């Protein structure tokens, strides 16, 4: 697992992680992914515990022996929170928290928290707030007051937080209804823009792929823009569209979208439906992959499944980014191109391939 350095300012809390292991899953991939998620939320992972799903405990997820093992570790190594790489019910969150005496975040809340940290535009904030409220609504009665015991800062508190936990169900449902209407307005505006674009013969190209693959860096290269990019998961959350000139007086609209991840929470898929429609309606998808990641083939598989589920076009080009970091030769398949945003390797070749893919 690649070690990620964090500055003292970035580390907000110390965390332990618990991973229920499915026998069909790649354990190393799961550990690496949840560690990266924790890093992106500002958490320092002190230890990862795991247990087979065969030992699943309905009340606390982990078995009695594993629970005692975690308690013993915390007695010697105080931590601020436990991250469970699983979708928990409100009662399970509360039960584990009461057993261990620390704040508990499940996989969904952790991802929503990262989204809340990185949402900058009005649209992004609406989508995140909707995801937060949908997450909270199904857990309201079980979680009432539970977060307040651990203060109002840090991971998880950028999500629902204690203030929202004090809302009654009716107010929460009203707020969700209002946010859903706002999302629908955004969708309608995008539809009108799409109709106008199609009328004028302007093609749409979307950058998609596993999060932190380098989509924003490639976007900046192809459009000569300077949008924010960082070496963290979901660092770029807000959708950005700019003209990309293809030569001969022609151009397309290039859009940078939110990154994907395995087991993408349905709360986020539903809440970010306006953003994900850009992927669905694109004429060409540039599937960006960090080819230097040892799990890059797994990341391709995850992204392809999400693109298929979204109904995205089959007109896809796989950009094997960060080839400058490769230490060995990789096999290049059809519709794939080696690329380096940092070194600008194959930049002109990529532009030509994009132009040809839009003309065919």
NORFEN-V483843 format. One record per backbone hydrogen bond with DSSP energy under -0.5 kcal/mol. NH is the residue of the N-H (numbers start at 0). CO is the residue of the C=O. Records with the same first field share a line. If there is no record, write none. Layout:
BEGIN
NH=CO, CO
END
This chain:
BEGIN
9=6
10=6
11=9, 41
12=41
14=43
15=80
16=46
17=82
18=48
19=17
20=50
21=19
24=21
26=24
29=25
30=26
31=27
32=28
33=29
34=30
35=31
36=32
37=33
38=34
39=35
40=36, 37
41=38
42=37
43=12
44=42
45=14, 43
46=14
48=16, 46
50=18
52=20
54=51
55=52
56=60
57=55
60=56
61=59
66=62
67=63
68=64
69=65
70=66
71=67
72=68
73=69
74=70
75=71, 72
76=72
79=13
80=13
81=102
82=15
83=81, 104
84=17, 82
85=83
87=85
92=88
93=89
94=90
95=91
96=92
97=93
98=94
99=95
100=96
101=96
102=79
104=81
106=83, 85
109=105
110=106
111=107
112=108
113=109
114=110
115=111
116=112
117=113
118=114
124=120
125=121
126=122
127=123
128=124
129=125
130=126
131=127
132=128
133=129
134=130
135=131
136=132
137=133
138=135
139=135, 136
142=138
143=139
145=142
146=142
148=145
149=146
150=147
156=153
157=153
160=155
163=159
164=160
165=161, 162
166=163
171=167
172=168
173=169
174=170
175=171
176=172
177=173
178=174
179=175
180=176
181=177
182=178
183=179
184=180
185=181
186=182
187=183
188=184
189=185
190=186
191=187
192=188
193=189
194=190
195=191
196=192
197=193
198=194
199=195
200=197
201=196
202=200
204=252
205=283
206=254
207=205, 285
209=287
210=259
212=209
217=213
218=214
219=215
220=216
221=217
222=218
223=219
224=219
231=229
234=231
236=234
239=255
241=253
243=251
245=249
246=249
249=246
251=243
252=202
253=241, 251
254=204
255=239
256=206, 254
259=208
263=260
267=264
268=264
269=265
270=266
271=267
272=269
275=271
276=272
277=274
278=274
279=275
280=276
281=278
282=203
283=203
284=314
285=205, 283
286=284, 316
287=207, 285
288=318
290=288, 320
292=289
295=292
298=294
299=295
300=296
301=297
302=298
303=299
304=300
305=301
306=302
307=303
308=304
309=305
310=306, 307
311=306
312=278
315=313
316=284
317=334
318=286, 316
319=317, 336
320=288, 318
322=338
324=321
325=322
332=330
335=332
336=317
338=319
339=344
343=339
344=339
346=343
349=345
350=346
351=347
352=348
353=349
354=350
355=351
356=352
357=353
358=354
359=355
END
